[in-house]
């Protein structure tokens, strides 16, 4: 068996996070919980928006998920905030 590379692990994590029906979300090292942090790209993929739209929403929509500074040059978004935002958007549309 070939050991997986770090990129393989990242790709599996991204796949697990972006497929809600995937059982990988619920177990093992890829378990997603409320404290899981999504990258900008993962956020855009989950919300089906472009990076430009993300930037615009961060400035204009007070309900948009708040970014967390993970390091000096890296930001992320809590899964719980993103899920709450999606739920609010569905309620507004209904």
C-alpha angles and dihedrals in degrees: 000000000000115000112241120248123235089255090054089053091049091049092050090048091050091048092049093048094048098047107066092189092054112113090213087079091067102049148034129010090329096059110141118213136163091280095055111121120219123206122233091261092049091049092052091047092049093049094038092233135127124250090251091054089048090055092048093048092049089058100040109027114069090191093058114114112274115242120236121213104232093176138342094288102020130079131181142181128230114245090224091057092048093049091049090050091051091049091051091050091051091050091050091050094050 
